[in-house]
Amino acid sequence: MGWYSLLPTHLSDIEGWISSIFMLLGVVTIGPWALLLVYDLLFYVYRSCAYHIPFIGGKAQGKRRPRAPSLTERPSGQRRDAPKVPIPAATTGTHQHEEGLERRRTGNS
């Protein structure tokens, strides 16, 4: 393999295959994420350029600038309500015991 090989010289072919397999696994793992990042960047550049094109772009037609979707605002402009999630009893300081409901002291009460 080379000077920095971990295995004996008669196993250099196996070491080559192992390194090739790990390189392939790295490409399979990182490749789709890298492609999505490149696609997102190119799409952003396209939308920004298309907005500024004279006569046919969004700026010439009086449209607003393209912006990223929001998690707190609906497309109509109304704000979204936070979901109503029940709080478990373990965080409220109450404990169900055989005699009934018992209130324990917590650090914040």
VMD Tcl script that builds the backbone (N, CA, C; Angstrom):
set m [mol new atoms 327]
animate dup $m
set s [atomselect $m all]
$s set {name element resname resid chain x y z} {
  {N N MET 1 A 0.826 -1.181 0.000}
  {CA C MET 1 A 0.000 0.000 0.000}
  {C C MET 1 A 0.872 1.246 0.000}
  {N N GLY 2 A 1.703 1.360 0.958}
  {CA C GLY 2 A 2.555 2.538 1.060}
  {C C GLY 2 A 3.349 2.482 2.346}
  {N N TRP 3 A 3.989 3.554 2.648}
  {CA C TRP 3 A 4.811 3.607 3.859}
  {C C TRP 3 A 3.977 3.570 5.129}
  {N N TYR 4 A 2.751 4.073 5.067}
  {CA C TYR 4 A 1.933 4.199 6.273}
  {C C TYR 4 A 0.924 3.062 6.404}
  {N N SER 5 A 1.200 1.933 5.841}
  {CA C SER 5 A 0.300 0.797 5.885}
  {C C SER 5 A 0.301 0.174 7.283}
  {N N LEU 6 A -0.862 -0.256 7.721}
  {CA C LEU 6 A -0.985 -0.896 9.030}
  {C C LEU 6 A -0.806 -2.407 8.944}
  {N N LEU 7 A -1.038 -2.964 7.773}
  {CA C LEU 7 A -0.992 -4.412 7.607}
  {C C LEU 7 A 0.336 -4.846 6.981}
  {N N PRO 8 A 0.675 -6.121 7.115}
  {CA C PRO 8 A 1.890 -6.628 6.458}
  {C C PRO 8 A 1.792 -6.514 4.933}
  {N N THR 9 A 2.915 -6.646 4.254}
  {CA C THR 9 A 2.955 -6.433 2.806}
  {C C THR 9 A 2.121 -7.446 2.031}
  {N N HIS 10 A 1.987 -8.674 2.529}
  {CA C HIS 10 A 1.213 -9.667 1.778}
  {C C HIS 10 A -0.298 -9.415 1.863}
  {N N LEU 11 A -0.728 -8.487 2.697}
  {CA C LEU 11 A -2.154 -8.142 2.801}
  {C C LEU 11 A -2.459 -6.779 2.174}
  {N N SER 12 A -1.565 -6.286 1.337}
  {CA C SER 12 A -1.767 -4.947 0.771}
  {C C SER 12 A -2.976 -4.909 -0.172}
  {N N ASP 13 A -3.269 -6.013 -0.859}
  {CA C ASP 13 A -4.451 -6.040 -1.730}
  {C C ASP 13 A -5.735 -5.900 -0.918}
  {N N ILE 14 A -5.791 -6.587 0.207}
  {CA C ILE 14 A -6.975 -6.497 1.077}
  {C C ILE 14 A -7.120 -5.081 1.619}
  {N N GLU 15 A -6.005 -4.480 1.992}
  {CA C GLU 15 A -6.050 -3.111 2.506}
  {C C GLU 15 A -6.530 -2.146 1.418}
  {N N GLY 16 A -6.141 -2.381 0.195}
  {CA C GLY 16 A -6.616 -1.553 -0.916}
  {C C GLY 16 A -8.116 -1.666 -1.110}
  {N N TRP 17 A -8.637 -2.899 -1.034}
  {CA C TRP 17 A -10.082 -3.097 -1.154}
  {C C TRP 17 A -10.832 -2.444 0.002}
  {N N ILE 18 A -10.286 -2.567 1.199}
  {CA C ILE 18 A -10.944 -1.970 2.367}
  {C C ILE 18 A -11.001 -0.453 2.229}
  {N N SER 19 A -9.896 0.145 1.808}
  {CA C SER 19 A -9.901 1.607 1.652}
  {C C SER 19 A -10.859 2.028 0.536}
  {N N SER 20 A -10.949 1.241 -0.532}
  {CA C SER 20 A -11.888 1.563 -1.613}
  {C C SER 20 A -13.333 1.468 -1.141}
  {N N ILE 21 A -13.630 0.451 -0.340}
  {CA C ILE 21 A -14.993 0.295 0.189}
  {C C ILE 21 A -15.362 1.475 1.080}
  {N N PHE 22 A -14.439 1.898 1.937}
  {CA C PHE 22 A -14.746 3.022 2.814}
  {C C PHE 22 A -14.869 4.331 2.041}
  {N N MET 23 A -14.093 4.497 0.976}
  {CA C MET 23 A -14.248 5.686 0.137}
  {C C MET 23 A -15.621 5.677 -0.541}
  {N N LEU 24 A -16.050 4.514 -1.028}
  {CA C LEU 24 A -17.367 4.403 -1.647}
  {C C LEU 24 A -18.472 4.708 -0.633}
  {N N LEU 25 A -18.344 4.173 0.576}
  {CA C LEU 25 A -19.341 4.456 1.612}
  {C C LEU 25 A -19.378 5.944 1.953}
  {N N GLY 26 A -18.224 6.588 1.971}
  {CA C GLY 26 A -18.181 8.029 2.223}
  {C C GLY 26 A -18.878 8.822 1.135}
  {N N VAL 27 A -18.654 8.433 -0.115}
  {CA C VAL 27 A -19.312 9.125 -1.231}
  {C C VAL 27 A -20.819 8.888 -1.188}
  {N N VAL 28 A -21.234 7.663 -0.872}
  {CA C VAL 28 A -22.667 7.356 -0.790}
  {C C VAL 28 A -23.324 8.135 0.351}
  {N N THR 29 A -22.592 8.352 1.429}
  {CA C THR 29 A -23.151 9.071 2.569}
  {C C THR 29 A -23.172 10.579 2.340}
  {N N ILE 30 A -22.076 11.138 1.876}
  {CA C ILE 30 A -21.952 12.590 1.755}
  {C C ILE 30 A -22.487 13.095 0.418}
  {N N GLY 31 A -22.443 12.269 -0.616}
  {CA C GLY 31 A -22.837 12.688 -1.957}
  {C C GLY 31 A -24.226 13.294 -2.069}
  {N N PRO 32 A -25.278 12.628 -1.587}
  {CA C PRO 32 A -26.619 13.213 -1.706}
  {C C PRO 32 A -26.759 14.547 -0.977}
  {N N TRP 33 A -26.137 14.674 0.182}
  {CA C TRP 33 A -26.207 15.937 0.915}
  {C C TRP 33 A -25.480 17.039 0.159}
  {N N ALA 34 A -24.337 16.723 -0.425}
  {CA C ALA 34 A -23.602 17.715 -1.208}
  {C C ALA 34 A -24.410 18.127 -2.440}
  {N N LEU 35 A -25.054 17.158 -3.104}
  {CA C LEU 35 A -25.880 17.492 -4.266}
  {C C LEU 35 A -27.067 18.373 -3.879}
  {N N LEU 36 A -27.697 18.088 -2.749}
  {CA C LEU 36 A -28.803 18.933 -2.292}
  {C C LEU 36 A -28.333 20.346 -1.982}
  {N N LEU 37 A -27.170 20.471 -1.389}
  {CA C LEU 37 A -26.624 21.788 -1.073}
  {C C LEU 37 A -26.324 22.572 -2.349}
  {N N VAL 38 A -25.729 21.912 -3.338}
  {CA C VAL 38 A -25.438 22.572 -4.616}
  {C C VAL 38 A -26.738 22.950 -5.324}
  {N N TYR 39 A -27.722 22.048 -5.324}
  {CA C TYR 39 A -29.015 22.349 -5.941}
  {C C TYR 39 A -29.674 23.550 -5.266}
  {N N ASP 40 A -29.652 23.588 -3.948}
  {CA C ASP 40 A -30.262 24.684 -3.211}
  {C C ASP 40 A -29.577 26.007 -3.540}
  {N N LEU 41 A -28.258 25.998 -3.616}
  {CA C LEU 41 A -27.512 27.213 -3.941}
  {C C LEU 41 A -27.836 27.681 -5.366}
  {N N LEU 42 A -27.845 26.758 -6.325}
  {CA C LEU 42 A -28.156 27.135 -7.707}
  {C C LEU 42 A -29.598 27.629 -7.848}
  {N N PHE 43 A -30.525 27.013 -7.140}
  {CA C PHE 43 A -31.922 27.445 -7.189}
  {C C PHE 43 A -32.081 28.843 -6.596}
  {N N TYR 44 A -31.365 29.119 -5.507}
  {CA C TYR 44 A -31.404 30.450 -4.900}
  {C C TYR 44 A -30.849 31.498 -5.866}
  {N N VAL 45 A -29.720 31.191 -6.514}
  {CA C VAL 45 A -29.129 32.137 -7.470}
  {C C VAL 45 A -30.084 32.360 -8.639}
  {N N TYR 46 A -30.705 31.300 -9.143}
  {CA C TYR 46 A -31.659 31.428 -10.244}
  {C C TYR 46 A -32.838 32.318 -9.854}
  {N N ARG 47 A -33.418 32.072 -8.683}
  {CA C ARG 47 A -34.580 32.867 -8.260}
  {C C ARG 47 A -34.211 34.320 -8.029}
  {N N SER 48 A -33.041 34.565 -7.450}
  {CA C SER 48 A -32.611 35.943 -7.222}
  {C C SER 48 A -32.355 36.664 -8.541}
  {N N CYS 49 A -31.726 35.974 -9.489}
  {CA C CYS 49 A -31.463 36.592 -10.797}
  {C C CYS 49 A -32.763 36.810 -11.565}
  {N N ALA 50 A -33.666 35.853 -11.529}
  {CA C ALA 50 A -34.932 35.976 -12.253}
  {C C ALA 50 A -35.776 37.113 -11.687}
  {N N TYR 51 A -35.614 37.442 -10.423}
  {CA C TYR 51 A -36.366 38.531 -9.816}
  {C C TYR 51 A -35.906 39.873 -10.383}
  {N N HIS 52 A -34.624 39.992 -10.685}
  {CA C HIS 52 A -34.065 41.275 -11.108}
  {C C HIS 52 A -34.022 41.469 -12.625}
  {N N ILE 53 A -34.451 40.492 -13.433}
  {CA C ILE 53 A -34.414 40.639 -14.895}
  {C C ILE 53 A -35.407 41.729 -15.307}
  {N N PRO 54 A -34.955 42.718 -16.087}
  {CA C PRO 54 A -35.860 43.803 -16.498}
  {C C PRO 54 A -36.997 43.293 -17.398}
  {N N PHE 55 A -38.144 43.889 -17.293}
  {CA C PHE 55 A -39.346 43.662 -18.101}
  {C C PHE 55 A -40.069 42.351 -17.810}
  {N N ILE 56 A -39.370 41.275 -17.473}
  {CA C ILE 56 A -40.071 40.008 -17.246}
  {C C ILE 56 A -39.910 39.505 -15.821}
  {N N GLY 57 A -38.996 40.065 -15.077}
  {CA C GLY 57 A -38.738 39.590 -13.720}
  {C C GLY 57 A -39.810 40.042 -12.745}
  {N N GLY 58 A -39.733 39.494 -11.554}
  {CA C GLY 58 A -40.714 39.823 -10.529}
  {C C GLY 58 A -40.678 41.274 -10.100}
  {N N LYS 59 A -39.509 41.882 -10.115}
  {CA C LYS 59 A -39.385 43.281 -9.713}
  {C C LYS 59 A -40.114 44.178 -10.714}
  {N N ALA 60 A -40.027 43.849 -12.010}
  {CA C ALA 60 A -40.696 44.648 -13.034}
  {C C ALA 60 A -42.211 44.484 -12.963}
  {N N GLN 61 A -42.684 43.368 -12.464}
  {CA C GLN 61 A -44.122 43.119 -12.379}
  {C C GLN 61 A -44.701 43.539 -11.037}
  {N N GLY 62 A -43.880 44.112 -10.170}
  {CA C GLY 62 A -44.359 44.596 -8.882}
  {C C GLY 62 A -44.519 43.515 -7.833}
  {N N LYS 63 A -43.908 42.363 -8.025}
  {CA C LYS 63 A -44.014 41.276 -7.048}
  {C C LYS 63 A -43.005 41.473 -5.928}
  {N N ARG 64 A -43.294 40.841 -4.795}
  {CA C ARG 64 A -42.368 40.896 -3.662}
  {C C ARG 64 A -41.181 39.991 -3.918}
  {N N ARG 65 A -40.095 40.269 -3.209}
  {CA C ARG 65 A -38.891 39.437 -3.305}
  {C C ARG 65 A -39.186 38.028 -2.840}
  {N N PRO 66 A -38.593 37.014 -3.474}
  {CA C PRO 66 A -38.779 35.646 -2.977}
  {C C PRO 66 A -38.098 35.484 -1.627}
  {N N ARG 67 A -38.747 34.800 -0.705}
  {CA C ARG 67 A -38.145 34.579 0.611}
  {C C ARG 67 A -38.421 33.158 1.061}
  {N N ALA 68 A -37.661 32.748 2.030}
  {CA C ALA 68 A -37.775 31.380 2.529}
  {C C ALA 68 A -39.102 31.193 3.249}
  {N N PRO 69 A -39.663 29.978 3.227}
  {CA C PRO 69 A -40.902 29.730 3.958}
  {C C PRO 69 A -40.693 29.874 5.458}
  {N N SER 70 A -41.742 30.291 6.147}
  {CA C SER 70 A -41.673 30.518 7.585}
  {C C SER 70 A -42.444 29.433 8.322}
  {N N LEU 71 A -41.936 29.040 9.478}
  {CA C LEU 71 A -42.639 28.051 10.293}
  {C C LEU 71 A -43.685 28.701 11.192}
  {N N THR 72 A -43.601 30.021 11.391}
  {CA C THR 72 A -44.529 30.689 12.293}
  {C C THR 72 A -45.611 31.465 11.556}
  {N N GLU 73 A -45.530 31.540 10.236}
  {CA C GLU 73 A -46.496 32.318 9.483}
  {C C GLU 73 A -47.027 31.489 8.317}
  {N N ARG 74 A -48.336 31.544 8.118}
  {CA C ARG 74 A -48.952 30.830 7.002}
  {C C ARG 74 A -48.729 31.620 5.705}
  {N N PRO 75 A -48.893 30.972 4.544}
  {CA C PRO 75 A -48.733 31.703 3.277}
  {C C PRO 75 A -49.699 32.874 3.131}
  {N N SER 76 A -50.861 32.810 3.801}
  {CA C SER 76 A -51.820 33.908 3.726}
  {C C SER 76 A -51.405 35.093 4.586}
  {N N GLY 77 A -50.393 34.934 5.435}
  {CA C GLY 77 A -49.931 36.023 6.289}
  {C C GLY 77 A -50.356 35.880 7.736}
  {N N GLN 78 A -51.299 34.968 8.031}
  {CA C GLN 78 A -51.737 34.770 9.412}
  {C C GLN 78 A -50.677 34.009 10.190}
  {N N ARG 79 A -50.583 34.326 11.489}
  {CA C ARG 79 A -49.619 33.625 12.334}
  {C C ARG 79 A -50.174 32.258 12.722}
  {N N ARG 80 A -49.286 31.291 12.837}
  {CA C ARG 80 A -49.683 29.947 13.266}
  {C C ARG 80 A -49.714 29.910 14.792}
  {N N ASP 81 A -50.683 29.190 15.345}
  {CA C ASP 81 A -50.746 28.999 16.789}
  {C C ASP 81 A -49.814 27.868 17.189}
  {N N ALA 82 A -49.215 28.009 18.358}
  {CA C ALA 82 A -48.354 26.945 18.875}
  {C C ALA 82 A -49.231 25.752 19.247}
  {N N PRO 83 A -48.769 24.534 19.017}
  {CA C PRO 83 A -49.585 23.369 19.367}
  {C C PRO 83 A -49.759 23.254 20.878}
  {N N LYS 84 A -50.924 22.810 21.279}
  {CA C LYS 84 A -51.220 22.630 22.705}
  {C C LYS 84 A -50.752 21.244 23.125}
  {N N VAL 85 A -49.610 21.183 23.800}
  {CA C VAL 85 A -49.016 19.916 24.215}
  {C C VAL 85 A -49.244 19.753 25.713}
  {N N PRO 86 A -49.844 18.635 26.140}
  {CA C PRO 86 A -50.038 18.437 27.578}
  {C C PRO 86 A -48.697 18.246 28.288}
  {N N ILE 87 A -48.586 18.818 29.487}
  {CA C ILE 87 A -47.358 18.702 30.271}
  {C C ILE 87 A -47.453 17.452 31.130}
  {N N PRO 88 A -46.469 16.545 31.058}
  {CA C PRO 88 A -46.511 15.337 31.886}
  {C C PRO 88 A -46.438 15.675 33.378}
  {N N ALA 89 A -46.982 14.782 34.204}
  {CA C ALA 89 A -47.013 15.013 35.648}
  {C C ALA 89 A -45.614 15.063 36.246}
  {N N ALA 90 A -44.645 14.430 35.624}
  {CA C ALA 90 A -43.287 14.405 36.166}
  {C C ALA 90 A -42.670 15.796 36.194}
  {N N THR 91 A -43.103 16.692 35.324}
  {CA C THR 91 A -42.521 18.031 35.300}
  {C C THR 91 A -43.312 19.027 36.133}
  {N N THR 92 A -44.522 18.668 36.573}
  {CA C THR 92 A -45.325 19.612 37.342}
  {C C THR 92 A -45.132 19.463 38.839}
  {N N GLY 93 A -44.449 18.438 39.289}
  {CA C GLY 93 A -44.207 18.271 40.717}
  {C C GLY 93 A -45.287 17.485 41.434}
  {N N THR 94 A -46.252 16.912 40.728}
  {CA C THR 94 A -47.277 16.096 41.379}
  {C C THR 94 A -46.900 14.634 41.246}
  {N N HIS 95 A -47.314 13.845 42.235}
  {CA C HIS 95 A -46.951 12.439 42.262}
  {C C HIS 95 A -48.172 11.642 42.694}
  {N N GLN 96 A -48.537 10.631 41.920}
  {CA C GLN 96 A -49.676 9.782 42.271}
  {C C GLN 96 A -49.201 8.721 43.262}
  {N N HIS 97 A -49.805 8.693 44.429}
  {CA C HIS 97 A -49.422 7.757 45.487}
  {C C HIS 97 A -50.642 6.917 45.828}
  {N N GLU 98 A -50.476 5.888 46.675}
  {CA C GLU 98 A -51.601 5.025 47.048}
  {C C GLU 98 A -52.683 5.804 47.787}
  {N N GLU 99 A -52.292 6.765 48.623}
  {CA C GLU 99 A -53.285 7.526 49.387}
  {C C GLU 99 A -53.957 8.602 48.541}
  {N N GLY 100 A -53.429 8.893 47.388}
  {CA C GLY 100 A -54.020 9.932 46.545}
  {C C GLY 100 A -52.931 10.796 45.926}
  {N N LEU 101 A -53.335 11.942 45.448}
  {CA C LEU 101 A -52.414 12.852 44.782}
  {C C LEU 101 A -51.575 13.588 45.814}
  {N N GLU 102 A -50.302 13.575 45.660}
  {CA C GLU 102 A -49.401 14.210 46.615}
  {C C GLU 102 A -48.593 15.276 45.881}
  {N N ARG 103 A -48.472 16.452 46.478}
  {CA C ARG 103 A -47.703 17.543 45.857}
  {C C ARG 103 A -46.334 17.599 46.500}
  {N N ARG 104 A -45.299 17.509 45.672}
  {CA C ARG 104 A -43.934 17.592 46.179}
  {C C ARG 104 A -43.365 18.962 45.869}
  {N N ARG 105 A -42.419 19.364 46.695}
  {CA C ARG 105 A -41.752 20.639 46.426}
  {C C ARG 105 A -40.759 20.459 45.286}
  {N N THR 106 A -40.792 21.396 44.387}
  {CA C THR 106 A -39.801 21.409 43.319}
  {C C THR 106 A -38.947 22.647 43.495}
  {N N GLY 107 A -37.864 22.714 42.775}
  {CA C GLY 107 A -36.937 23.827 42.927}
  {C C GLY 107 A -37.511 25.158 42.479}
  {N N ASN 108 A -38.531 25.155 41.593}
  {CA C ASN 108 A -39.050 26.417 41.078}
  {C C ASN 108 A -40.354 26.847 41.740}
  {N N SER 109 A -40.904 26.114 42.718}
  {CA C SER 109 A -42.153 26.539 43.354}
  {C C SER 109 A -41.923 27.035 44.753}
}
mol reanalyze $m
mol bondsrecalc $m
mol representation Tube
mol addrep $m
